[in-house]
């Protein structure tokens, strides 16, 4: 199964939480059918990406990265790569690379979809990331390390985010914390990858 096949399978089975998310799901699936290169950053003007919101073991804080180009606090994530077998693998790889935390338990079911314009991704404007967003829980003793892709990396209380945090990030945090209610701690093997 290719990464594109996995993305199509994941999005076909995914239950959108509302009509707006259902519309995005349809847009993503149409893009996957129309574009053999839909998973590649070379696909212009739009392509699928994967991100993961990293949540503390006690579910009270989120790890956000201050993106070096956009200059905003965001979840970890980015472009899919040839070595990614699945969308969730791409999200987990991005989370590990951008946070330095390797002990993450990821929920394999997407939390939300986010179509957002990106200012510096390819020659055609406007261009968009069709982001598939996941949630992962870090171990209690996790130590983050700033990557070259970030200006900063910091933990924030889910109710104490930077004032200028984008609404899409706030929506992801709300959906992720709702998803995590009642889930096992990272010490549990369920859902780990």
Secondary structure, DSSP 8 states (H G I E B T S, - for coil): --HHHHHHHHHHH---SSHHHHHHHHHHHHHHHH-TTTTSTTSSSEEEEEEEEEE-TTSSEEEEEEETTT-SEE-EEEE--TT--SHHHHHHHHHHHHH----EEE-SS--EEEEEEETTSSSSSSEEEEEEEEEEEE-TT------TTEEEEEEEETT---TT--HHHHHHHHHHHHHHTT---TTS-TT--
